[in-house]
Amino acid sequence: MHDGIRAFVGVPLPQEYQAAIGELGAWRSRLASRTTWTRPGNWHVTLRFLGELSPQKLDEVKVALGGVAFAPFSLRAGGGGMFPRRGKPRVVWIGVEEGRQELVRLADAVNRALLPLGFAEEGRPFSPHLTVCRVREARGDRWAALIDALSDREWASVPVDRFTLWRSTLTPQGAQYGVVSEYGATSV
């Protein structure tokens, strides 16, 4: 048994977005593939996955993230796609149409704050997205119909004035998230 705390940094999404992920879950019954859908209440934009942290390291992360400055901005989801772009999908996602550059800058600021604590730089460029589902086993579905449905949906523009350090506890029912700390926007 380990006493590590599984943690990540992300931007919380408002209730109207949380309700929408529940509606999108109706696609589950239309797919033959084995999928795990994001649960309402858990939907967010991940800025950085941190992995298992000791309580001491978590305290250091909390302090380091307190130094991240960013101005409030607006976010609006739009479009959709899959990772990887070709072949069998592993993740189905919704893109970010408004606030994309601001999210990239915020993720960069989070990563710079964590570098002195021994967190390595990410190996790939940050691509802001909202995970809809993870594909555990692809079974010949026509993914284009789902991607079209995601792309056709209209999303509201919502304010982003904070980011969150979350604890993620894995359970048989899926991940459960708990807020460790929140960090508000500043004038930069």
C-alpha positions as a Markdown table, in Angstrom:
| # | Residue | x | y | z |
|---|---|---|---|---|
| 1 | Met | 0.0 | 0.0 | 0.0 |
| 2 | His | 1.2 | 3.5 | -0.8 |
| 3 | Asp | 0.2 | 6.8 | 0.8 |
| 4 | Gly | 0.9 | 8.9 | -2.4 |
| 5 | Ile | -1.7 | 11.4 | -3.5 |
| 6 | Arg | -2.7 | 11.2 | -7.2 |
| 7 | Ala | -2.9 | 14.8 | -8.3 |
| 8 | Phe | -3.4 | 17.1 | -11.3 |
| 9 | Val | -3.8 | 20.8 | -12.1 |
| 10 | Gly | -6.8 | 21.9 | -14.2 |
| 11 | Val | -9.4 | 24.5 | -15.0 |
| 12 | Pro | -12.9 | 23.7 | -13.6 |
| 13 | Leu | -15.9 | 24.0 | -15.9 |
| 14 | Pro | -19.2 | 25.5 | -14.9 |
| 15 | Gln | -22.5 | 23.6 | -14.2 |
| 16 | Glu | -23.8 | 24.2 | -17.8 |
| 17 | Tyr | -20.8 | 22.3 | -19.2 |
| 18 | Gln | -21.1 | 19.6 | -16.5 |
| 19 | Ala | -24.7 | 19.0 | -17.5 |
| 20 | Ala | -23.8 | 18.8 | -21.2 |
| 21 | Ile | -21.3 | 16.0 | -20.6 |
| 22 | Gly | -24.2 | 14.0 | -19.1 |
| 23 | Glu | -26.2 | 14.6 | -22.3 |
| 24 | Leu | -23.3 | 13.5 | -24.5 |
| 25 | Gly | -23.3 | 10.2 | -22.5 |
| 26 | Ala | -26.4 | 9.2 | -24.5 |
| 27 | Trp | -23.9 | 8.3 | -27.3 |
| 28 | Arg | -22.6 | 5.4 | -25.1 |
| 29 | Ser | -25.5 | 3.2 | -26.1 |
| 30 | Arg | -24.9 | 3.9 | -29.8 |
| 31 | Leu | -21.3 | 2.7 | -29.7 |
| 32 | Ala | -20.1 | -1.0 | -29.8 |
| 33 | Ser | -16.7 | 0.0 | -28.4 |
| 34 | Arg | -15.9 | -0.3 | -24.7 |
| 35 | Thr | -15.7 | 3.3 | -23.4 |
| 36 | Thr | -15.4 | 5.2 | -20.2 |
| 37 | Trp | -17.3 | 8.5 | -20.3 |
| 38 | Thr | -16.4 | 11.6 | -18.2 |
| 39 | Arg | -18.9 | 11.9 | -15.4 |
| 40 | Pro | -20.8 | 15.1 | -14.8 |
| 41 | Gly | -19.0 | 17.0 | -12.0 |
| 42 | Asn | -15.6 | 15.7 | -13.2 |
| 43 | Trp | -15.3 | 17.6 | -16.4 |
| 44 | His | -12.4 | 20.0 | -16.6 |
| 45 | Val | -9.4 | 21.1 | -18.8 |
| 46 | Thr | -6.3 | 19.4 | -17.6 |
| 47 | Leu | -3.3 | 21.7 | -17.4 |
| 48 | Arg | -0.8 | 19.2 | -16.0 |
| 49 | Phe | -1.1 | 15.7 | -14.6 |
| 50 | Leu | 1.3 | 15.3 | -11.6 |
| 51 | Gly | 1.0 | 11.6 | -10.8 |
| 52 | Glu | 1.5 | 10.2 | -7.3 |
| 53 | Leu | 2.9 | 12.8 | -4.8 |
| 54 | Ser | 4.0 | 12.4 | -1.2 |
| 55 | Pro | 2.2 | 14.7 | 1.2 |
| 56 | Gln | 5.4 | 16.8 | 1.5 |
| 57 | Lys | 5.6 | 17.1 | -2.3 |
| 58 | Leu | 1.9 | 18.1 | -2.5 |
| 59 | Asp | 2.6 | 20.9 | 0.0 |
| 60 | Glu | 5.5 | 22.1 | -2.1 |
| 61 | Val | 3.3 | 22.0 | -5.3 |
| 62 | Lys | 0.6 | 24.0 | -3.4 |
| 63 | Val | 3.1 | 26.8 | -2.6 |
| 64 | Ala | 4.7 | 26.8 | -6.1 |
| 65 | Leu | 1.3 | 27.1 | -7.8 |
| 66 | Gly | 0.5 | 30.1 | -5.6 |
| 67 | Gly | 3.1 | 32.0 | -7.6 |
| 68 | Val | 1.3 | 31.5 | -10.9 |
| 69 | Ala | -0.1 | 34.8 | -12.2 |
| 70 | Phe | -2.7 | 35.0 | -15.0 |
| 71 | Ala | -5.4 | 37.4 | -16.1 |
| 72 | Pro | -9.0 | 36.2 | -16.2 |
| 73 | Phe | -10.2 | 35.1 | -19.7 |
| 74 | Ser | -13.2 | 33.5 | -21.4 |
| 75 | Leu | -13.4 | 29.9 | -22.7 |
| 76 | Arg | -15.7 | 28.5 | -25.2 |
| 77 | Ala | -15.6 | 24.9 | -26.3 |
| 78 | Gly | -16.1 | 23.9 | -30.0 |
| 79 | Gly | -15.3 | 21.2 | -32.5 |
| 80 | Gly | -14.3 | 17.7 | -31.6 |
| 81 | Gly | -11.8 | 15.0 | -32.4 |
| 82 | Met | -9.8 | 12.0 | -31.3 |
| 83 | Phe | -6.4 | 11.1 | -30.1 |
| 84 | Pro | -4.7 | 9.7 | -32.0 |
| 85 | Arg | -6.0 | 11.4 | -35.1 |
| 86 | Arg | -5.7 | 8.3 | -37.2 |
| 87 | Gly | -6.3 | 4.6 | -36.4 |
| 88 | Lys | -8.1 | 3.4 | -33.3 |
| 89 | Pro | -9.1 | 6.2 | -31.0 |
| 90 | Arg | -8.0 | 6.2 | -27.4 |
| 91 | Val | -9.6 | 9.6 | -26.4 |
| 92 | Val | -12.6 | 11.5 | -27.8 |
| 93 | Trp | -12.5 | 15.2 | -27.1 |
| 94 | Ile | -14.0 | 18.6 | -27.6 |
| 95 | Gly | -11.7 | 21.4 | -28.6 |
| 96 | Val | -11.4 | 25.0 | -27.3 |
| 97 | Glu | -12.4 | 27.7 | -29.7 |
| 98 | Glu | -12.1 | 30.7 | -27.4 |
| 99 | Gly | -9.4 | 31.0 | -24.7 |
| 100 | Arg | -7.1 | 28.5 | -26.4 |
| 101 | Gln | -4.0 | 30.7 | -26.3 |
| 102 | Glu | -4.7 | 31.8 | -22.7 |
| 103 | Leu | -4.9 | 28.1 | -21.7 |
| 104 | Val | -1.6 | 27.4 | -23.4 |
| 105 | Arg | 0.0 | 30.3 | -21.5 |
| 106 | Leu | -1.6 | 29.2 | -18.2 |
| 107 | Ala | -0.3 | 25.6 | -18.7 |
| 108 | Asp | 3.1 | 27.0 | -19.5 |
| 109 | Ala | 3.1 | 29.1 | -16.3 |
| 110 | Val | 2.1 | 26.1 | -14.2 |
| 111 | Asn | 4.9 | 24.0 | -15.8 |
| 112 | Arg | 7.5 | 26.7 | -15.2 |
| 113 | Ala | 6.4 | 27.0 | -11.5 |
| 114 | Leu | 6.8 | 23.2 | -11.1 |
| 115 | Leu | 10.2 | 22.9 | -12.8 |
| 116 | Pro | 12.2 | 23.8 | -9.6 |
| 117 | Leu | 10.4 | 20.9 | -7.8 |
| 118 | Gly | 11.8 | 18.4 | -10.2 |
| 119 | Phe | 8.8 | 18.0 | -12.6 |
| 120 | Ala | 10.2 | 17.5 | -16.1 |
| 121 | Glu | 9.0 | 19.5 | -19.0 |
| 122 | Glu | 6.1 | 17.9 | -21.0 |
| 123 | Gly | 7.4 | 16.0 | -24.0 |
| 124 | Arg | 4.7 | 17.3 | -26.4 |
| 125 | Pro | 3.1 | 20.7 | -26.9 |
| 126 | Phe | 0.0 | 21.4 | -24.7 |
| 127 | Ser | -3.2 | 20.9 | -26.6 |
| 128 | Pro | -6.2 | 22.3 | -24.6 |
| 129 | His | -9.2 | 19.9 | -24.8 |
| 130 | Leu | -12.1 | 18.6 | -22.8 |
| 131 | Thr | -12.1 | 14.8 | -22.7 |
| 132 | Val | -15.5 | 13.3 | -23.5 |
| 133 | Cys | -14.6 | 9.6 | -23.2 |
| 134 | Arg | -11.7 | 7.2 | -23.2 |
| 135 | Val | -11.9 | 4.2 | -25.6 |
| 136 | Arg | -10.8 | 1.1 | -23.7 |
| 137 | Glu | -11.5 | -1.3 | -26.7 |
| 138 | Ala | -12.4 | 0.0 | -30.2 |
| 139 | Arg | -14.9 | -2.2 | -31.9 |
| 140 | Gly | -15.4 | -0.8 | -35.4 |
| 141 | Asp | -17.7 | 2.2 | -34.6 |
| 142 | Arg | -18.2 | 5.0 | -37.1 |
| 143 | Trp | -16.6 | 7.7 | -35.0 |
| 144 | Ala | -17.2 | 10.4 | -37.6 |
| 145 | Ala | -20.9 | 10.6 | -36.5 |
| 146 | Leu | -19.9 | 11.3 | -32.9 |
| 147 | Ile | -17.3 | 13.9 | -33.9 |
| 148 | Asp | -19.8 | 15.6 | -36.2 |
| 149 | Ala | -22.3 | 15.8 | -33.2 |
| 150 | Leu | -19.6 | 17.2 | -31.0 |
| 151 | Ser | -18.7 | 19.8 | -33.7 |
| 152 | Asp | -22.3 | 20.8 | -34.3 |
| 153 | Arg | -23.0 | 21.6 | -30.6 |
| 154 | Glu | -23.0 | 25.3 | -29.6 |
| 155 | Trp | -21.2 | 26.1 | -26.4 |
| 156 | Ala | -21.5 | 29.2 | -24.2 |
| 157 | Ser | -18.6 | 31.4 | -23.5 |
| 158 | Val | -17.7 | 31.1 | -19.8 |
| 159 | Pro | -15.3 | 33.0 | -17.6 |
| 160 | Val | -12.1 | 31.4 | -16.3 |
| 161 | Asp | -10.9 | 33.2 | -13.2 |
| 162 | Arg | -9.2 | 30.3 | -11.4 |
| 163 | Phe | -7.4 | 27.0 | -11.7 |
| 164 | Thr | -7.5 | 24.1 | -9.3 |
| 165 | Leu | -5.1 | 21.5 | -7.8 |
| 166 | Trp | -7.1 | 18.3 | -7.6 |
| 167 | Arg | -6.7 | 15.0 | -5.8 |
| 168 | Ser | -7.9 | 12.0 | -7.9 |
| 169 | Thr | -8.9 | 8.9 | -6.1 |
| 170 | Leu | -9.5 | 5.9 | -8.3 |
| 171 | Thr | -12.5 | 3.8 | -7.4 |
| 172 | Pro | -14.3 | 0.9 | -9.2 |
| 173 | Gln | -16.9 | 3.5 | -10.2 |
| 174 | Gly | -14.3 | 5.7 | -11.8 |
| 175 | Ala | -12.1 | 8.6 | -10.6 |
| 176 | Gln | -13.4 | 10.8 | -7.9 |
| 177 | Tyr | -11.9 | 14.3 | -7.7 |
| 178 | Gly | -11.5 | 16.5 | -4.6 |
| 179 | Val | -10.2 | 20.1 | -4.5 |
| 180 | Val | -6.8 | 20.4 | -2.8 |
| 181 | Ser | -6.3 | 24.2 | -3.5 |
| 182 | Glu | -7.7 | 26.8 | -5.8 |
| 183 | Tyr | -5.8 | 29.7 | -7.4 |
| 184 | Gly | -7.5 | 32.9 | -8.5 |
| 185 | Ala | -6.7 | 35.1 | -11.5 |
| 186 | Thr | -4.6 | 38.2 | -10.9 |
| 187 | Ser | -3.9 | 41.4 | -12.7 |
| 188 | Val | -0.8 | 40.7 | -14.8 |
